[in-house]
Amino acid sequence: MWLSDGWADYALLDCSGGERLERWGRYTLVRPDPQVIWDTPRRHPAWRSPDARYTRSSSGGGGWTAHKLPAHWTVGYKAYSFRVSPMGFKHTGLFPEQAVNWDWLSGRIRAAGRPIRALNLFAYTGGATVAAAEAGAEVCHVDAARGMVALARENAALSGLADRPIRWIVDDCRAFVTREIKRGHRYDVLLMDPPSYGRGPSGEVWKLEDGLFELLTLCAGALSDNPLCVLVNAYTTGLAPGALSYLLQSVFVPLFGGRAESGELGLPVTETGLTLPCGATGRWTI
């Protein structure tokens, strides 16, 4: 398991009964988590009076209650700063378990010893974009949600990277990659965090397990002749990390050599000393 244990401004204080108790800077939040299938005693005192709790509705969706938070605030991770806020569908605008991937990515880029161009697809609020840009890469950040791209741009500015070479693109990721290949634009690093389920610009249904192989095969055509690495995240419940290794091995090794690996991401739980699994990541490197 790849553990994101370098945080100062975030902590997973406890988890029980389908919920996480978290500290985000000065504030404590309770949010649902389907991985938390145990119902252990809630001894941490912050369970009794969190600053906000996201509660699911029996009719679908949900909302924040006991809301004692500002509209947004800032948390830091090493050299990076991010704006967080209570958003729809229990989100805060940041996935703290991804910090271990940011560290890995920035290390690969710094060690490359050459100019690096990175393509970040389904890039959300830009954690990986910030990490790649801070390490010296030229980055193309692509997401179909205009609001998420705006927030990613704000995160880059908060991290002191407003003047770095980052292209901010609001577009369907598959359509954008297809055009980039036709234009002859190539990248040394490919990053992606595709959704488990969604709909394309023409209403077509996307399911990760059905479409990921085809998407990776397409994206291989956007890599340079000397690519550095590929990183793919998957939050689909039940998708084994080994499946990502198999995909990356099948698509990229025949073209470029190198090797693929995968693992679960995890967050340490302060109260118990155990680790909460938080999705899968696959990595391909030369």
LOLUM-510309 format. One record per residue (C-alpha): residue number from 1; residue in three letters; chain; x, y, z. Coordinates in pm, 1 decimal. Each point is the difference from the previous one (the first is absolute). Layout:
BEGIN
+-----+-----+-------+----------+----------+----------+
|   n | res | chain |       px |       py |       pz |
+-----+-----+-------+----------+----------+----------+
| NUM | ALA |     A |        X |        Y |        Z |
...
+-----+-----+-------+----------+----------+----------+
//
This chain:
BEGIN
+-----+-----+-------+----------+----------+----------+
|   n | res | chain |       px |       py |       pz |
+-----+-----+-------+----------+----------+----------+
|   1 | MET |     A |      0.0 |      0.0 |      0.0 |
|   2 | TRP |     A |    118.8 |    352.1 |    -84.9 |
|   3 | LEU |     A |    -60.6 |    211.5 |    308.4 |
|   4 | SER |     A |    -60.3 |    376.4 |     -0.2 |
|   5 | ASP |     A |    149.9 |     67.7 |    341.4 |
|   6 | GLY |     A |    178.8 |    332.6 |    -58.6 |
|   7 | TRP |     A |   -288.6 |    234.8 |     78.6 |
|   8 | ALA |     A |      5.7 |    271.3 |    267.3 |
|   9 | ASP |     A |   -327.5 |    175.5 |    -93.7 |
|  10 | TYR |     A |   -207.5 |   -316.1 |    -44.9 |
|  11 | ALA |     A |    -61.1 |   -301.5 |    223.7 |
|  12 | LEU |     A |   -238.9 |   -293.9 |    -11.9 |
|  13 | LEU |     A |    -82.9 |     -0.6 |    370.5 |
|  14 | ASP |     A |   -226.6 |   -306.6 |      3.8 |
|  15 | CYS |     A |   -244.7 |   -197.5 |   -213.7 |
|  16 | SER |     A |   -297.5 |   -212.0 |     99.9 |
|  17 | GLY |     A |   -353.6 |    -89.0 |   -106.0 |
|  18 | GLY |     A |     39.8 |    109.1 |   -360.4 |
|  19 | GLU |     A |    150.3 |    340.8 |     86.6 |
|  20 | ARG |     A |    334.4 |    176.9 |     21.9 |
|  21 | LEU |     A |     92.8 |    252.5 |    268.7 |
|  22 | GLU |     A |    255.3 |    237.5 |   -154.5 |
|  23 | ARG |     A |    195.0 |    313.1 |     87.8 |
|  24 | TRP |     A |     44.1 |    247.0 |   -285.2 |
|  25 | GLY |     A |    219.2 |    275.3 |    140.4 |
|  26 | ARG |     A |   -194.2 |    144.9 |    294.8 |
|  27 | TYR |     A |   -327.9 |   -173.3 |    -82.3 |
|  28 | THR |     A |   -139.1 |   -347.6 |     61.4 |
|  29 | LEU |     A |   -232.5 |   -167.6 |   -249.9 |
|  30 | VAL |     A |   -198.1 |   -323.7 |      0.1 |
|  31 | ARG |     A |    -58.5 |   -151.2 |   -343.2 |
|  32 | PRO |     A |   -135.8 |   -334.9 |   -124.1 |
|  33 | ASP |     A |    241.9 |   -258.2 |   -135.3 |
|  34 | PRO |     A |   -115.3 |   -334.4 |   -146.5 |
|  35 | GLN |     A |    330.5 |   -166.2 |     91.4 |
|  36 | VAL |     A |    -71.0 |     46.2 |    372.6 |
|  37 | ILE |     A |   -197.4 |   -320.3 |     55.1 |
|  38 | TRP |     A |     87.2 |    -37.7 |    371.1 |
|  39 | ASP |     A |   -193.6 |    142.6 |    292.9 |
|  40 | THR |     A |    264.9 |     59.5 |    263.6 |
|  41 | PRO |     A |    -36.2 |    218.8 |    311.8 |
|  42 | ARG |     A |     15.6 |    373.9 |    -76.1 |
|  43 | ARG |     A |    233.3 |    107.4 |    279.2 |
|  44 | HIS |     A |    155.4 |    304.9 |   -163.7 |
|  45 | PRO |     A |   -165.5 |    309.8 |    155.8 |
|  46 | ALA |     A |    -30.5 |    178.5 |   -335.8 |
|  47 | TRP |     A |   -274.8 |   -245.8 |   -102.6 |
|  48 | ARG |     A |   -233.7 |    179.9 |    244.0 |
|  49 | SER |     A |     34.8 |    351.0 |   -142.4 |
|  50 | PRO |     A |    139.4 |     13.6 |   -355.6 |
|  51 | ASP |     A |     -6.9 |    330.4 |   -184.0 |
|  52 | ALA |     A |   -203.6 |   -161.8 |   -276.4 |
|  53 | ARG |     A |   -147.1 |   -337.6 |    -94.1 |
|  54 | TYR |     A |   -107.3 |   -124.6 |   -340.6 |
|  55 | THR |     A |   -310.5 |   -216.7 |     31.5 |
|  56 | ARG |     A |   -140.0 |   -209.7 |   -280.9 |
|  57 | SER |     A |   -372.6 |     25.5 |    -75.5 |
|  58 | SER |     A |   -217.2 |   -310.8 |    -19.8 |
|  59 | SER |     A |   -133.8 |    134.2 |   -331.0 |
|  60 | GLY |     A |    348.7 |     45.1 |   -146.5 |
|  61 | GLY |     A |    262.3 |    271.2 |     23.0 |
|  62 | GLY |     A |     55.7 |    169.6 |    332.5 |
|  63 | GLY |     A |    124.6 |    319.9 |    158.5 |
|  64 | TRP |     A |    213.6 |    163.0 |    266.3 |
|  65 | THR |     A |   -145.4 |     50.3 |    347.9 |
|  66 | ALA |     A |    131.1 |    154.0 |    325.2 |
|  67 | HIS |     A |    178.1 |    235.6 |   -235.2 |
|  68 | LYS |     A |    243.8 |    222.0 |    193.9 |
|  69 | LEU |     A |    248.1 |     61.9 |   -279.2 |
|  70 | PRO |     A |    112.5 |    292.3 |   -214.0 |
|  71 | ALA |     A |    -86.5 |    -19.3 |   -369.3 |
|  72 | HIS |     A |    355.7 |   -117.2 |    -64.6 |
|  73 | TRP |     A |    343.2 |    -12.0 |    160.1 |
|  74 | THR |     A |    355.3 |   -104.6 |    -89.3 |
|  75 | VAL |     A |    202.0 |   -307.9 |     92.1 |
|  76 | GLY |     A |    360.9 |    -66.2 |    -86.9 |
|  77 | TYR |     A |    201.4 |   -304.6 |    -94.4 |
|  78 | LYS |     A |    376.3 |     58.1 |    -13.3 |
|  79 | ALA |     A |     50.2 |    270.7 |   -267.5 |
|  80 | TYR |     A |   -363.1 |     -9.6 |   -117.8 |
|  81 | SER |     A |   -311.9 |    185.9 |    115.9 |
|  82 | PHE |     A |   -359.2 |    -92.7 |    -78.5 |
|  83 | ARG |     A |   -339.7 |    157.8 |     51.5 |
|  84 | VAL |     A |   -250.4 |   -235.1 |    162.4 |
|  85 | SER |     A |   -370.6 |     45.5 |     66.6 |
|  86 | PRO |     A |   -312.1 |   -210.7 |     63.7 |
|  87 | MET |     A |   -125.7 |    -97.0 |   -345.5 |
|  88 | GLY |     A |   -272.9 |   -222.0 |   -141.6 |
|  89 | PHE |     A |     19.1 |   -380.1 |     17.6 |
|  90 | LYS |     A |    206.6 |     19.8 |    324.5 |
|  91 | HIS |     A |    306.5 |    144.0 |   -176.9 |
|  92 | THR |     A |    240.7 |    263.7 |    128.8 |
|  93 | GLY |     A |    190.2 |     67.2 |   -323.1 |
|  94 | LEU |     A |    300.8 |   -209.8 |     99.8 |
|  95 | PHE |     A |     87.1 |   -369.2 |     36.5 |
|  96 | PRO |     A |    267.4 |    -13.7 |    274.4 |
|  97 | GLU |     A |     96.2 |   -360.2 |    -79.3 |
|  98 | GLN |     A |    141.9 |    125.8 |   -331.4 |
|  99 | ALA |     A |    291.2 |    171.0 |    179.2 |
| 100 | VAL |     A |    214.6 |   -313.3 |    -33.2 |
| 101 | ASN |     A |    -53.1 |     17.7 |   -376.9 |
| 102 | TRP |     A |     95.5 |    368.8 |     -5.4 |
| 103 | ASP |     A |    326.9 |    -89.7 |    173.0 |
| 104 | TRP |     A |     69.6 |   -283.0 |   -245.7 |
| 105 | LEU |     A |    -82.5 |    216.6 |   -301.3 |
| 106 | SER |     A |    210.8 |    297.0 |    104.7 |
| 107 | GLY |     A |    292.2 |   -232.0 |     74.0 |
| 108 | ARG |     A |    -19.6 |   -155.8 |   -347.1 |
| 109 | ILE |     A |    -12.3 |    340.4 |   -169.8 |
| 110 | ARG |     A |    289.7 |    145.5 |    201.5 |
| 111 | ALA |     A |    214.7 |   -306.1 |    -68.4 |
| 112 | ALA |     A |    -65.5 |      5.7 |   -376.3 |
| 113 | GLY |     A |    269.7 |    259.1 |    -68.1 |
| 114 | ARG |     A |   -182.1 |    133.8 |   -306.5 |
| 115 | PRO |     A |   -303.5 |    212.3 |    -90.0 |
| 116 | ILE |     A |   -321.7 |   -187.8 |     71.6 |
| 117 | ARG |     A |   -347.6 |     55.0 |   -142.1 |
| 118 | ALA |     A |   -285.5 |   -147.4 |    206.6 |
| 119 | LEU |     A |   -361.9 |    -64.8 |    -98.9 |
| 120 | ASN |     A |   -244.0 |    -18.5 |    293.0 |
| 121 | LEU |     A |   -344.1 |   -135.0 |   -100.4 |
| 122 | PHE |     A |   -312.4 |      6.9 |    218.4 |
| 123 | ALA |     A |    223.6 |    231.8 |    197.4 |
| 124 | TYR |     A |   -260.0 |    124.4 |    250.3 |
| 125 | THR |     A |    140.8 |    270.7 |    228.6 |
| 126 | GLY |     A |    359.5 |    -48.5 |   -105.2 |
| 127 | GLY |     A |    192.1 |   -178.9 |    273.2 |
| 128 | ALA |     A |    212.5 |   -186.9 |   -254.5 |
| 129 | THR |     A |     20.3 |    309.8 |   -221.0 |
| 130 | VAL |     A |    142.0 |    201.4 |    289.3 |
| 131 | ALA |     A |    248.0 |   -276.3 |     85.5 |
| 132 | ALA |     A |    120.5 |    -34.9 |   -360.4 |
| 133 | ALA |     A |     28.5 |    374.8 |    -57.0 |
| 134 | GLU |     A |    184.0 |     59.1 |    327.3 |
| 135 | ALA |     A |    250.0 |   -271.5 |   -101.1 |
| 136 | GLY |     A |     70.0 |    186.3 |   -325.0 |
| 137 | ALA |     A |   -228.7 |   -161.1 |   -258.4 |
| 138 | GLU |     A |   -206.9 |    175.8 |   -262.7 |
| 139 | VAL |     A |   -356.1 |   -117.3 |     69.1 |
| 140 | CYS |     A |   -321.8 |    -29.2 |   -198.7 |
| 141 | HIS |     A |   -291.9 |    -24.0 |    245.9 |
| 142 | VAL |     A |   -326.8 |   -133.5 |   -147.4 |
| 143 | ASP |     A |   -340.6 |    -41.8 |    163.9 |
| 144 | ALA |     A |   -354.4 |     26.2 |   -134.5 |
| 145 | ALA |     A |   -123.7 |    200.0 |    303.6 |
| 146 | ARG |     A |     70.4 |    370.7 |    -35.6 |
| 147 | GLY |     A |    -33.1 |     61.0 |    373.7 |
| 148 | MET |     A |    257.7 |   -267.1 |     84.2 |
| 149 | VAL |     A |    249.0 |    147.1 |   -248.2 |
| 150 | ALA |     A |    -51.3 |    343.6 |    156.3 |
| 151 | LEU |     A |     66.9 |   -146.5 |    344.2 |
| 152 | ALA |     A |    310.3 |   -179.8 |   -127.9 |
| 153 | ARG |     A |    128.1 |    328.8 |   -137.0 |
| 154 | GLU |     A |    -57.9 |    158.5 |    340.6 |
| 155 | ASN |     A |    191.9 |   -284.5 |    167.1 |
| 156 | ALA |     A |    294.3 |     59.7 |   -232.6 |
| 157 | ALA |     A |     -1.8 |    368.8 |     93.4 |
| 158 | LEU |     A |    -24.0 |    -82.0 |    372.6 |
| 159 | SER |     A |    306.7 |   -223.2 |    -46.3 |
| 160 | GLY |     A |    197.2 |    282.4 |   -163.5 |
| 161 | LEU |     A |    -23.1 |   -153.7 |   -347.4 |
| 162 | ALA |     A |   -218.5 |    253.1 |   -183.2 |
| 163 | ASP |     A |    280.3 |     82.9 |   -243.8 |
| 164 | ARG |     A |     93.9 |   -362.0 |    -78.1 |
| 165 | PRO |     A |    -68.4 |   -144.1 |   -349.4 |
| 166 | ILE |     A |   -341.4 |   -158.0 |     65.8 |
| 167 | ARG |     A |   -273.4 |    -23.9 |   -264.2 |
| 168 | TRP |     A |   -349.2 |      0.5 |    152.6 |
| 169 | ILE |     A |   -242.0 |   -189.7 |   -225.4 |
| 170 | VAL |     A |   -374.7 |    -49.3 |     49.0 |
| 171 | ASP |     A |    -87.2 |   -289.4 |   -230.3 |
| 172 | ASP |     A |   -100.8 |   -362.6 |    -26.6 |
| 173 | CYS |     A |    322.3 |   -190.9 |     66.4 |
| 174 | ARG |     A |    -38.2 |   -261.2 |   -273.5 |
| 175 | ALA |     A |    -85.5 |    263.4 |   -261.6 |
| 176 | PHE |     A |    292.4 |    216.6 |    107.4 |
| 177 | VAL |     A |    251.6 |   -285.1 |    -20.8 |
| 178 | THR |     A |   -126.1 |    -93.5 |   -345.7 |
| 179 | ARG |     A |     60.6 |    355.3 |   -120.0 |
| 180 | GLU |     A |    341.7 |     19.4 |    165.2 |
| 181 | ILE |     A |    109.2 |   -313.9 |   -184.0 |
| 182 | LYS |     A |   -115.1 |    148.6 |   -331.2 |
| 183 | ARG |     A |    186.8 |    322.2 |     79.3 |
| 184 | GLY |     A |    319.1 |   -194.0 |     69.3 |
| 185 | HIS |     A |     18.3 |    118.3 |    362.1 |
| 186 | ARG |     A |    181.9 |   -250.6 |    217.9 |
| 187 | TYR |     A |     56.8 |    -39.1 |    374.4 |
| 188 | ASP |     A |    259.6 |   -170.8 |    219.6 |
| 189 | VAL |     A |   -231.8 |    -55.1 |    297.9 |
| 190 | LEU |     A |   -361.6 |   -119.4 |     -5.2 |
| 191 | LEU |     A |   -218.9 |     35.5 |    308.8 |
| 192 | MET |     A |   -366.1 |    -86.8 |     30.4 |
| 193 | ASP |     A |   -270.0 |    -39.9 |    263.6 |
| 194 | PRO |     A |   -303.8 |   -112.9 |   -201.8 |
| 195 | PRO |     A |   -342.4 |    -31.9 |    166.4 |
| 196 | SER |     A |   -159.5 |   -334.4 |     71.9 |
| 197 | TYR |     A |   -308.7 |    104.5 |   -190.6 |
| 198 | GLY |     A |   -105.4 |    296.1 |   -211.4 |
| 199 | ARG |     A |   -140.7 |    128.4 |   -326.1 |
| 200 | GLY |     A |    188.7 |    144.7 |   -294.5 |
| 201 | PRO |     A |    -79.4 |    322.3 |   -189.2 |
| 202 | SER |     A |   -250.3 |   -180.1 |   -224.8 |
| 203 | GLY |     A |   -165.2 |   -193.7 |    281.3 |
| 204 | GLU |     A |    207.3 |   -315.8 |    -43.9 |
| 205 | VAL |     A |     42.9 |   -204.2 |    317.7 |
| 206 | TRP |     A |    347.4 |    -40.4 |    150.3 |
| 207 | LYS |     A |     77.9 |   -291.8 |    232.3 |
| 208 | LEU |     A |    356.6 |    -29.2 |    118.4 |
| 209 | GLU |     A |     24.7 |   -378.6 |    -30.3 |
| 210 | ASP |     A |   -136.5 |     11.8 |   -355.9 |
| 211 | GLY |     A |    187.8 |    301.2 |   -134.6 |
| 212 | LEU |     A |    336.5 |     23.1 |    172.9 |
| 213 | PHE |     A |    194.7 |   -231.9 |   -231.1 |
| 214 | GLU |     A |   -118.7 |    186.9 |   -308.3 |
| 215 | LEU |     A |     78.6 |    336.5 |    161.8 |
| 216 | LEU |     A |    352.3 |   -106.6 |     97.1 |
| 217 | THR |     A |     59.4 |   -133.2 |   -350.5 |
| 218 | LEU |     A |   -108.1 |    334.2 |   -144.5 |
| 219 | CYS |     A |    216.4 |    196.6 |    242.7 |
| 220 | ALA |     A |    307.2 |   -206.7 |    -86.3 |
| 221 | GLY |     A |     -8.0 |    180.3 |   -333.9 |
| 222 | ALA |     A |     47.0 |    332.1 |    179.7 |
| 223 | LEU |     A |    325.6 |   -104.8 |    166.6 |
| 224 | SER |     A |    340.0 |    110.0 |   -122.2 |
| 225 | ASP |     A |    265.3 |   -235.9 |   -136.4 |
| 226 | ASN |     A |    168.7 |     13.2 |    340.7 |
| 227 | PRO |     A |   -280.6 |      2.5 |    258.9 |
| 228 | LEU |     A |     77.1 |     20.1 |    369.2 |
| 229 | CYS |     A |   -301.2 |   -145.5 |    181.2 |
| 230 | VAL |     A |   -373.4 |    -65.0 |      8.7 |
| 231 | LEU |     A |   -218.4 |     18.9 |    311.0 |
| 232 | VAL |     A |   -362.8 |   -119.3 |     10.5 |
| 233 | ASN |     A |   -233.5 |     27.4 |    299.5 |
| 234 | ALA |     A |   -316.8 |   -203.6 |     48.5 |
| 235 | TYR |     A |   -258.6 |     38.0 |    274.2 |
| 236 | THR |     A |   -235.6 |   -265.0 |   -135.3 |
| 237 | THR |     A |    -93.0 |   -227.3 |    290.3 |
| 238 | GLY |     A |    112.4 |   -354.8 |    -66.9 |
| 239 | LEU |     A |    257.9 |     81.3 |   -267.4 |
| 240 | ALA |     A |    317.3 |   -179.0 |    108.7 |
| 241 | PRO |     A |    326.3 |    194.6 |    -26.6 |
| 242 | GLY |     A |    142.0 |   -293.4 |   -194.3 |
| 243 | ALA |     A |   -246.9 |     71.4 |   -279.5 |
| 244 | LEU |     A |    166.5 |    339.4 |    -48.3 |
| 245 | SER |     A |    341.3 |   -167.5 |    -19.9 |
| 246 | TYR |     A |   -133.2 |   -235.2 |   -266.3 |
| 247 | LEU |     A |   -145.2 |    289.2 |   -201.4 |
| 248 | LEU |     A |    315.9 |    210.0 |     15.5 |
| 249 | GLN |     A |    221.0 |   -300.5 |    -74.4 |
| 250 | SER |     A |   -215.3 |    -89.2 |   -301.9 |
| 251 | VAL |     A |    -18.5 |    350.0 |   -148.8 |
| 252 | PHE |     A |    332.3 |    170.2 |     71.8 |
| 253 | VAL |     A |    266.6 |   -268.6 |     42.8 |
| 254 | PRO |     A |    -30.2 |   -134.8 |   -359.3 |
| 255 | LEU |     A |     42.7 |    355.5 |   -133.2 |
| 256 | PHE |     A |    262.2 |    144.3 |    233.5 |
| 257 | GLY |     A |    138.0 |   -273.4 |    225.7 |
| 258 | GLY |     A |     22.5 |     82.1 |    369.0 |
| 259 | ARG |     A |   -213.0 |   -154.5 |    270.6 |
| 260 | ALA |     A |   -339.2 |     38.9 |    165.0 |
| 261 | GLU |     A |    -94.7 |    -21.1 |    366.6 |
| 262 | SER |     A |   -308.5 |     69.9 |    204.7 |
| 263 | GLY |     A |   -116.2 |     31.5 |    355.2 |
| 264 | GLU |     A |   -268.3 |    122.3 |    234.6 |
| 265 | LEU |     A |     18.9 |    353.8 |    132.1 |
| 266 | GLY |     A |    -43.7 |     34.3 |    373.4 |
| 267 | LEU |     A |    -41.7 |    254.4 |    278.7 |
| 268 | PRO |     A |    122.2 |    -65.5 |    354.9 |
| 269 | VAL |     A |   -272.5 |     13.3 |    265.2 |
| 270 | THR |     A |    113.8 |    197.0 |    304.4 |
| 271 | GLU |     A |   -228.3 |   -164.0 |    256.5 |
| 272 | THR |     A |     76.5 |   -363.6 |    -85.0 |
| 273 | GLY |     A |    339.0 |      0.5 |   -172.1 |
| 274 | LEU |     A |   -159.7 |   -195.2 |   -286.1 |
| 275 | THR |     A |    -26.9 |     98.9 |   -365.8 |
| 276 | LEU |     A |   -310.4 |     85.1 |   -203.3 |
| 277 | PRO |     A |     16.7 |   -119.5 |   -364.5 |
| 278 | CYS |     A |    -86.9 |    282.4 |   -241.9 |
| 279 | GLY |     A |     -3.2 |   -131.9 |   -354.0 |
| 280 | ALA |     A |    252.5 |   -138.8 |   -244.9 |
| 281 | THR |     A |    284.0 |    148.3 |   -201.3 |
| 282 | GLY |     A |    196.2 |   -141.7 |   -290.7 |
| 283 | ARG |     A |    340.0 |    133.9 |   -106.3 |
| 284 | TRP |     A |    204.5 |    -67.2 |   -312.2 |
| 285 | THR |     A |    362.5 |    113.9 |    -22.3 |
| 286 | ILE |     A |    300.7 |    -49.4 |   -220.3 |
+-----+-----+-------+----------+----------+----------+
//
